[in-house]
Amino acid sequence: MIATILLRTLCKDNSRYSRIVGTGSAKEQFGWKLIDGDVFRPPQKGILLSTLVGNGVQIAMTFLITLVFVALDFLSPDKPGALLTCKIYGDVFRPPQKSILLSTLVGKGVQIAMTFLIILVFATLDFFSSDKPDALWTCLILCYILFGIPAGYTSARLYKMFGGTNWMIIALTTTVTCPSLIFLMLFFVNVLLWASISSATLPPTTFLALLALWFCISTPWVFIGAYLGFKRSVYKNPVRINQIPRQIPEQPFYTKPLLSMLTGGILPFCCIPIQLSFIFKSIWTHQYYHYFGFLLVVYIILIITCSEITISLCYFHLCTEDYNWWWRSFLTSGFTAVYVFLYSGFYFVTELKISDGISRFFYFGYTLMVTFSLFLLTGTIGFLACFWFVRIIYSVIKFDYMKQPSINDISNYFK
């Protein structure tokens, strides 16, 4: 796009200068036409500039030839220093700590991601009308419940890959953990609203209906998905895992977990602030949101951005021989939800004129539930993207050439 704009600008300048030359008036010349006699004047400290350019050409050609050799498989991992990521090939697929919790969060994230996608597609196709806003929320709840099967399936497959043996444990945690947190937040907010005799309080029948949908419909679907996922063959890692974990060297400051999460969350958030303002305005001013087509495009862009930034940061950590990528990949893209919550506070201060304490609690309570769902969504996107990326890069390298050094190899090395 930048090249196209620049090319069109140059064409316009060329045609304008051609007309000026045809008229023969030198006074009408302007812009870069006026400096034709000075544009190639030698610069100050030309020797230094020539030296830097020469070294830059040397480095550029070195990188080019090295990449060509790597692409042609001339560099194999048995050559020391060929690829930095090869040093941790035996630890990169080591199961993380709290693997049950990670499997549960990823499963619920898949459920939320599929729910949002189907809802946005239906809304874009105009299946919901502004005169029936309750239909949107009804469809949202039903889709979330029905997608309990992929949630249980994903959690069970990850749990089995991490070495789990009892599929009912992961099915139970997937059913209870995240929905119970959201339900408790919803219940606590409504208790305070009920104590203040607010009209925004949900009736008790709504809570009973949600509990019935949760335990009578959603839970069986999750158990079915977990059973089907656990019956499938375990994910086969492209490399074997070392019995003794490799010691992680001291990491540079820019690879610290907090800095990675701050960086990985801000870029996906930059894709959605405009749509967030419309969504907040439609929700808190009781207006119907009509821009579902744009929201679907933004949703796709969010998925791509979360995947790309998380993969990039994951690769940086692998190059520094840090193989603890499981949780970091989830938290890096999941940190986008933190920026969304901060934006909700900014919107509350600048746009909403609310001074009542109960109304403030109502606003931030429901916003916290939404951002928690967004945390699961974006975290799952980043995790699955990194999972795919790491498996790809370690499967294309021929690790069969690698062998563990023996005592004889070490002694021969020092001869």
C-alpha positions in Angstrom: 0.0 0.0 0.0 2.8 2.4 0.9 4.6 1.6 -2.4 1.4 2.2 -4.4 0.9 5.6 -2.7 4.5 6.6 -3.3 4.3 5.5 -7.0 1.2 7.5 -7.6 2.7 10.6 -6.0 5.8 10.3 -8.1 3.7 9.9 -11.3 1.8 13.1 -10.4 5.1 15.0 -9.7 6.5 13.8 -13.0 3.5 14.9 -15.0 3.5 18.2 -13.2 7.1 18.9 -13.9 6.7 17.8 -17.5 4.1 20.5 -18.0 6.3 23.1 -16.3 9.2 22.2 -18.7 6.8 22.5 -21.6 5.9 26.1 -20.6 9.6 27.0 -20.2 8.9 29.0 -17.0 11.6 28.3 -14.4 9.8 30.3 -11.7 7.0 27.7 -11.5 9.4 24.9 -10.5 9.1 23.7 -6.9 9.7 20.7 -4.7 12.5 18.2 -5.4 13.0 19.7 -8.9 14.8 22.7 -7.5 17.6 20.7 -5.8 18.7 18.7 -8.8 22.1 20.4 -8.7 22.8 19.6 -5.0 21.1 16.3 -4.4 24.2 14.3 -5.3 26.6 16.5 -3.4 29.0 14.4 -1.2 28.0 14.3 2.4 30.0 15.2 5.5 32.0 12.4 6.9 31.7 10.4 3.7 34.4 7.9 4.8 32.4 6.9 7.9 29.2 6.5 5.8 31.0 4.4 3.2 32.4 2.2 6.0 29.0 1.6 7.6 27.4 0.8 4.3 30.1 -1.6 3.4 29.8 -3.5 6.7 26.0 -3.5 6.2 26.4 -5.1 2.8 28.7 -7.7 4.4 26.1 -8.5 7.1 23.2 -8.6 4.7 25.0 -11.0 2.4 26.0 -13.2 5.4 22.4 -13.5 6.5 21.3 -14.2 3.0 23.8 -17.0 2.4 23.1 -18.5 5.8 19.4 -18.6 5.2 19.9 -20.2 1.8 22.1 -22.9 3.4 19.5 -23.5 6.1 16.7 -23.7 3.6 18.7 -26.2 1.5 19.4 -28.3 4.7 23.1 -27.7 4.6 23.1 -26.9 8.3 22.0 -29.7 10.5 21.4 -29.6 14.3 24.4 -31.9 15.0 26.7 -28.9 14.1 27.3 -26.8 17.2 25.5 -23.5 17.1 23.6 -24.2 13.8 20.3 -23.3 15.3 19.8 -21.8 18.8 16.4 -23.5 19.2 17.9 -26.9 18.7 19.6 -26.8 22.1 16.3 -27.2 23.9 14.7 -29.8 21.7 14.5 -32.3 24.5 12.7 -29.9 26.9 10.5 -27.8 24.7 7.6 -30.2 25.0 8.0 -30.9 28.7 4.5 -30.7 30.4 4.0 -27.5 32.3 3.2 -27.0 35.9 -0.6 -27.0 36.7 -1.3 -28.7 33.4 -4.9 -29.5 34.4 -5.6 -25.8 34.9 -4.0 -24.9 31.6 -6.0 -27.6 29.8 -9.2 -26.3 31.4 -8.6 -22.7 30.4 -7.8 -23.6 26.9 -10.9 -25.8 26.6 -13.1 -23.0 27.9 -11.3 -20.5 25.6 -12.2 -22.7 22.6 -15.8 -22.8 23.7 -15.9 -19.0 24.0 -14.1 -18.5 20.7 -16.5 -20.7 18.8 -19.5 -19.1 20.5 -18.4 -15.6 19.5 -17.7 -16.6 16.0 -21.1 -18.2 15.4 -22.9 -15.3 17.1 -21.1 -12.8 14.9 -21.8 -14.8 11.7 -25.5 -15.0 12.6 -25.6 -11.3 13.5 -23.8 -10.4 10.3 -26.3 -12.4 8.3 -29.1 -10.4 10.0 -30.6 -13.3 11.9 -31.2 -10.9 14.9 -33.3 -7.8 14.7 -33.2 -4.6 16.8 -36.8 -5.0 17.8 -35.9 -8.4 19.5 -32.6 -7.8 21.4 -33.3 -10.7 23.7 -32.9 -13.1 20.8 -29.1 -12.3 20.7 -28.5 -13.1 24.3 -30.6 -16.3 24.1 -28.6 -17.5 21.1 -25.4 -16.6 22.9 -26.3 -18.7 25.9 -27.4 -21.6 23.8 -24.3 -21.6 21.6 -22.1 -21.5 24.7 -23.9 -24.5 26.2 -23.8 -26.5 23.0 -20.1 -25.8 22.4 -19.3 -27.7 25.6 -18.4 -30.6 23.5 -15.3 -28.9 21.8 -14.4 -27.5 25.2 -14.2 -30.9 26.8 -12.6 -32.4 23.7 -9.8 -29.9 23.6 -9.2 -30.0 27.4 -9.1 -33.8 27.4 -6.6 -34.1 24.5 -4.2 -31.6 26.1 -4.6 -33.3 29.5 -3.8 -36.7 27.9 -0.8 -35.2 26.1 0.5 -33.8 29.5 0.3 -37.3 31.0 -3.1 -37.3 32.5 -4.8 -40.7 33.0 -8.3 -39.9 34.3 -10.6 -38.1 31.8 -13.3 -37.5 34.4 -11.0 -35.2 36.3 -10.4 -32.9 33.4 -14.1 -33.0 32.4 -15.1 -32.0 35.9 -12.6 -29.1 36.1 -13.7 -27.9 32.7 -17.3 -27.9 33.7 -16.9 -26.2 37.1 -13.8 -23.9 37.2 -14.5 -21.0 34.8 -18.3 -21.1 34.9 -18.3 -21.1 38.7 -16.1 -18.0 38.8 -18.4 -16.1 36.4 -21.5 -17.3 38.3 -20.1 -16.2 41.6 -19.3 -12.8 40.3 -22.8 -12.5 38.8 -24.4 -13.6 42.0 -22.3 -11.3 44.2 -23.1 -8.3 42.0 -26.8 -9.1 42.1 -26.8 -9.5 45.9 -25.5 -6.0 46.3 -28.1 -4.7 43.7 -30.8 -6.6 45.6 -29.7 -5.0 48.9 -29.9 -1.6 47.4 -33.3 -2.4 45.9 -32.1 -1.7 42.3 -34.2 -2.4 39.3 -31.2 -4.0 37.5 -31.3 -7.0 39.8 -31.8 -10.3 38.0 -34.8 -12.3 39.3 -34.2 -15.6 41.2 -35.9 -17.5 38.4 -33.1 -16.4 36.0 -30.4 -17.8 38.4 -32.4 -21.1 38.6 -32.6 -21.3 34.8 -28.9 -20.6 34.5 -28.1 -23.4 37.0 -30.4 -25.8 35.2 -28.7 -25.1 31.9 -25.3 -25.4 33.5 -25.7 -28.7 35.2 -28.4 -30.4 33.1 -27.3 -29.5 29.6 -23.8 -28.0 29.6 -22.2 -30.5 31.9 -23.2 -33.6 30.0 -21.9 -32.0 26.7 -18.6 -31.3 28.3 -18.3 -34.9 29.6 -19.2 -36.2 26.2 -16.5 -34.1 24.6 -13.9 -35.0 27.2 -14.7 -38.7 26.7 -14.3 -38.4 22.9 -11.1 -36.4 23.2 -9.5 -38.8 25.7 -10.3 -41.8 23.5 -8.3 -40.3 20.7 -4.6 -41.0 20.3 -2.3 -38.8 22.3 -0.5 -35.9 20.4 2.8 -37.3 19.4 5.6 -34.8 20.0 8.1 -34.4 17.1 11.0 -34.8 19.5 11.5 -36.8 22.7 11.6 -35.2 26.1 14.8 -35.4 28.1 14.7 -37.2 31.5 16.6 -34.4 33.2 15.4 -30.9 32.5 17.9 -28.6 30.9 19.1 -25.7 32.9 17.8 -22.4 31.6 20.5 -19.7 31.2 20.1 -16.3 32.6 17.6 -14.4 30.5 17.9 -10.8 29.2 15.6 -8.2 30.6 13.5 -7.9 27.5 12.4 -11.6 27.8 11.0 -11.2 31.3 7.4 -12.6 31.6 5.8 -9.3 32.7 7.4 -7.3 29.9 6.4 -10.0 27.4 2.8 -9.9 28.6 2.7 -6.1 28.4 4.1 -6.1 24.9 2.0 -9.0 23.7 -1.3 -7.5 25.0 -1.0 -4.0 23.8 -0.7 -4.9 20.1 -3.9 -6.9 19.8 -5.7 -4.3 21.9 -4.8 -1.6 19.3 -7.0 -3.5 16.8 -10.2 -3.1 18.8 -10.5 0.3 20.7 -12.9 1.8 18.0 -15.3 -1.1 18.1 -15.0 -1.2 21.9 -16.2 2.4 22.1 -19.3 1.5 20.0 -20.0 -1.6 22.0 -19.7 0.2 25.4 -21.9 3.0 24.0 -24.6 0.5 22.8 -24.6 -1.4 26.1 -24.5 1.4 28.6 -26.8 3.8 26.7 -29.3 1.0 25.9 -28.9 1.2 22.1 -28.8 -1.7 19.7 -25.4 -2.5 18.1 -25.7 -2.6 14.3 -22.1 -3.0 13.1 -21.7 -6.8 13.4 -20.1 -7.1 10.0 -17.3 -4.8 11.1 -17.1 -6.5 14.4 -16.6 -9.9 12.6 -13.7 -8.4 10.6 -12.2 -7.0 13.8 -12.6 -10.4 15.5 -10.7 -12.1 12.7 -8.0 -9.4 12.8 -7.8 -9.9 16.6 -7.2 -13.6 16.1 -4.4 -13.0 13.5 -2.7 -10.3 15.7 -2.8 -12.4 18.8 -1.4 -15.4 16.9 1.4 -13.4 15.3 2.6 -11.5 18.3 2.5 -14.5 20.6 4.4 -16.6 18.0 7.1 -13.9 17.7 7.6 -13.6 21.4 7.6 -17.4 21.8 10.4 -17.6 19.2 12.5 -15.0 21.0 12.2 -17.0 24.2 13.1 -20.3 22.4 16.2 -18.6 20.9 17.3 -17.7 24.5 17.0 -21.3 25.4 13.9 -20.8 27.6 11.6 -23.7 27.0 8.8 -22.7 29.4 6.5 -21.5 26.7 3.2 -23.2 27.7 1.9 -20.8 30.2 3.7 -17.8 28.8 2.0 -18.2 25.4 -1.4 -18.2 27.1 -0.8 -15.2 29.4 0.9 -13.1 26.7 -2.1 -12.8 24.4 -4.5 -13.1 27.3 -3.1 -9.9 28.8 -5.1 -8.1 26.1 -8.1 -8.4 28.5 -6.2 -6.3 31.0 -6.0 -3.5 28.6 -9.7 -3.8 27.8 -10.5 -3.5 31.5 -8.3 -0.5 31.8 -10.1 1.0 28.7 -13.4 0.4 30.4 -12.2 2.5 33.3 -11.2 5.2 30.9 -14.6 5.1 29.3 -16.3 5.2 32.6 -14.4 8.3 33.7 -14.7 10.2 30.4 -18.1 9.2 29.0 -20.3 8.0 31.8 -21.4 10.5 34.5 -22.1 8.0 37.3 -21.7 9.0 40.9 -23.7 6.3 42.6 -21.5 3.6 44.3 -23.9 0.8 43.5 -24.0 1.8 39.8 -20.2 1.9 39.7 -20.0 -1.6 41.2 -22.6 -2.8 38.7 -20.6 -1.4 35.8 -17.2 -2.8 36.8 -18.7 -6.1 38.0 -20.2 -6.9 34.7 -17.2 -5.5 32.8 -15.0 -7.8 34.9 -17.0 -10.9 33.8 -16.7 -9.8 30.1 -13.0 -9.2 30.4 -12.4 -12.6 32.0 -14.2 -14.2 29.1 -12.0 -12.2 26.8 -8.9 -13.3 28.7 -9.9 -17.0 28.1 -10.5 -16.2 24.4 -7.3 -14.3 23.6 -5.2 -16.6 25.8 -6.5 -19.7 24.0 -5.7 -18.1 20.6 -2.1 -17.4 21.6 -1.6 -20.8 23.1 -3.0 -22.7 20.1 -1.0 -20.6 17.7 2.3 -21.2 19.6 1.4 -24.9 20.0 1.1 -25.2 16.2 4.2 -23.1 15.6 6.5 -25.0 18.0 5.4 -28.4 16.6 6.0 -27.2 13.1 9.6 -25.8 13.7 10.7 -28.9 15.6 9.2 -31.3 13.1 10.9 -29.9 10.0 14.4 -30.3 11.6 16.0 -33.7 11.3 16.7 -34.4 15.0 17.5 -38.0 14.1 21.0 -36.9 13.5 21.3 -35.8 17.1 22.7 -38.1 19.7 23.4 -37.7 23.4 27.1 -37.3 24.0 28.9 -40.2 25.6 32.0 -40.3 27.8 34.1 -41.2 24.8 32.7 -38.3 22.7 33.5 -35.9 25.5 37.0 -37.2 26.0 37.7 -37.1 22.2 36.5 -33.5 22.1 39.3 -32.4 24.5 42.0 -34.3 22.8 
